Amino acid sequence: MANENKEIGDIVKKCKILLLDIEGTTTSISFVKDKLFPYAEQNVKQFLETQWESSDVKEVVTALRKLALEDKEKSVDGHVTIPGEDASKEVQIEGLVNNVKWQMSSDRKAGPLKQLQGMIWKQGYDKGDIKGHVYDDVSSALEQWKSVDGQKVYIYSSGSVQAQKLLFGQSLAGDLLQY
C-alpha cells in the first residue's frame, strides 16, 4: 500500500492541473443526500414565506411555474401544478412547496429547482445550520497541491457553482475557497 501511495503521489506531482469531483472525492456522498436535500425540503416553506418579496425568489417562482406548466402540457407522470399569481400568497406557497417536494422526490435536476435549493442552502450556511462536509485529508491535500509550483486545482461537479462555493467556503475545515 505504501508503494501505491508513493506512486500516486509521484503522478500527482507531475500534473499541472488536478480535476476533482465533489461527491465521493472531497465530500461524503451522504452529505448531499442526507443533509443538503433534507434541509432544503424541510425549510422550503419557511424560506418562501420570509423571502416572498425578494426579486430573486420571484424570478425562481416564475421559472418554477413555467416548468410546472411544461410538465402539465407534456403529461409528466405525477406532475404537481402551481397556482397562478391570482391565488393568495399562502395558496401559491403551498403549491410551490408541493411541487418542489415532488421534484425532489423524483430526483429532478431542473435549473429552477437547483436555484431555489441553492438559496435555501445559502440561508442555512449563513445561519450556521449547515457546514460543508469535507474529508479530513482534503484541506491538507489542497494545501500541498497549491504549494507545488504552477499546479492548479479545479472542481468538476453537476452541482451549481453557488452550491460548490457554499460547501467549500463554509466547510468543517474552514474556508477552502483559496485553493
C-alpha positions in Angstrom: 0.0 0.0 0.0 2.8 2.4 0.8 4.3 1.9 -2.6 1.0 2.5 -4.3 0.6 5.8 -2.3 4.1 6.9 -3.3 3.4 6.1 -7.0 0.1 8.1 -6.9 1.9 10.9 -5.1 4.6 10.9 -7.9 1.9 11.0 -10.6 0.1 13.9 -8.9 3.3 15.9 -8.6 3.7 15.7 -12.3 0.3 17.1 -13.0 -0.2 20.7 -13.9 -4.0 20.5 -13.3 -5.9 18.4 -10.8 -9.6 18.0 -11.6 -11.6 16.8 -8.7 -15.2 15.7 -8.2 -17.1 16.6 -5.0 -19.3 13.7 -4.1 -17.2 10.8 -3.0 -13.9 12.6 -3.6 -13.8 15.7 -1.4 -17.1 15.2 0.3 -19.2 12.3 1.5 -21.9 11.3 -0.9 -24.3 11.1 2.1 -23.7 14.8 2.9 -25.7 15.9 -0.1 -28.3 13.1 0.2 -28.7 13.1 3.9 -28.0 16.8 4.9 -28.5 19.2 2.0 -31.5 17.8 0.3 -33.5 17.2 3.5 -32.5 20.7 4.7 -34.0 22.3 1.5 -37.1 20.2 1.7 -37.7 20.9 5.4 -37.1 24.7 5.0 -38.7 25.5 1.6 -42.0 26.7 3.1 -40.4 28.9 5.7 -37.9 30.3 3.1 -40.7 31.2 0.7 -42.8 32.8 3.4 -39.9 35.0 4.6 -38.3 35.8 1.2 -41.5 36.0 -0.9 -40.9 39.7 -1.9 -37.3 39.1 -2.9 -36.7 39.7 -6.7 -34.5 36.5 -6.8 -37.3 34.5 -5.3 -39.9 36.0 -7.6 -37.7 35.1 -10.6 -37.3 31.5 -9.4 -41.0 31.2 -8.7 -41.8 32.4 -12.3 -39.3 29.8 -13.6 -40.9 27.0 -11.4 -44.4 28.0 -12.7 -43.2 27.8 -16.3 -41.6 24.4 -15.6 -44.8 23.1 -13.9 -46.9 24.2 -17.0 -44.5 22.4 -19.3 -44.8 19.3 -17.1 -48.6 19.6 -17.4 -48.5 20.0 -21.2 -46.2 17.0 -21.5 -48.4 15.0 -19.1 -45.4 14.2 -16.9 -46.4 11.5 -14.6 -47.3 12.8 -11.1 -46.7 16.4 -12.0 -47.8 19.0 -9.4 -49.3 22.2 -10.6 -48.5 25.6 -9.0 -51.4 28.1 -8.6 -51.2 31.3 -10.5 -50.4 34.8 -9.2 -54.2 35.4 -8.7 -54.2 32.9 -5.8 -53.4 34.1 -2.3 -49.8 34.0 -1.2 -50.5 31.1 1.1 -52.1 29.0 -1.6 -49.2 29.8 -4.0 -46.6 28.8 -1.4 -48.5 25.6 -0.6 -48.5 24.7 -4.4 -44.8 25.6 -4.7 -43.8 23.5 -1.7 -45.8 20.5 -3.0 -44.2 21.0 -6.5 -40.7 21.3 -5.1 -41.1 18.2 -2.9 -42.4 16.3 -5.9 -39.4 17.3 -8.0 -37.0 16.4 -5.2 -38.7 13.0 -4.7 -38.4 12.5 -8.5 -34.6 13.4 -8.3 -35.1 16.1 -10.9 -32.1 18.3 -11.8 -34.1 21.2 -13.2 -32.4 24.6 -13.1 -35.1 26.4 -11.2 -35.2 23.7 -8.5 -31.4 23.9 -8.1 -31.6 27.7 -7.9 -34.2 27.5 -5.1 -32.3 24.8 -3.3 -29.1 26.9 -3.5 -30.9 29.9 -2.0 -32.2 27.8 0.9 -28.8 26.3 1.5 -27.2 29.7 1.5 -29.5 30.8 4.2 -28.7 27.6 6.1 -25.0 28.1 5.8 -25.3 31.8 6.8 -27.3 30.9 9.9 -24.8 28.2 10.8 -27.3 25.4 10.3 -25.1 23.8 7.7 -21.3 23.3 7.5 -19.9 21.8 4.3 -18.5 18.3 4.8 -15.1 17.6 3.5 -13.0 14.5 4.3 -10.2 15.1 6.9 -7.4 14.9 4.4 -8.9 17.4 1.9 -7.6 20.6 3.4 -4.0 19.3 3.8 -4.1 17.8 0.3 -5.3 21.1 -1.2 -2.6 23.0 0.7 0.1 20.5 -0.6 -1.1 20.7 -4.2 -1.3 24.5 -4.1 2.3 24.6 -2.9 3.5 22.7 -6.0 4.7 25.4 -8.4 2.2 26.0 -11.2 -0.2 23.3 -10.1 -3.9 24.2 -10.2 -6.9 22.5 -8.7 -10.4 22.6 -10.3 -13.7 21.1 -9.4 -16.0 19.4 -11.8 -19.5 18.9 -10.5 -23.1 18.7 -11.6 -23.9 21.0 -8.7 -24.3 24.7 -9.2 -21.2 27.0 -8.8 -23.0 28.7 -5.9 -23.6 25.4 -4.1 -19.9 24.5 -4.5 -18.7 27.8 -3.2 -21.0 27.5 -0.1 -19.7 23.9 0.6 -16.0 24.9 0.3 -16.4 28.4 1.7 -18.2 27.3 4.9 -16.8 23.8 5.4 -16.0 21.9 8.6 -12.3 22.6 7.8 -12.9 26.3 7.3 -12.8 28.4 4.2 -11.2 26.3 1.4 -12.0 28.7 -1.5 -8.4 29.9 -1.6 -7.4 26.6 -3.1 
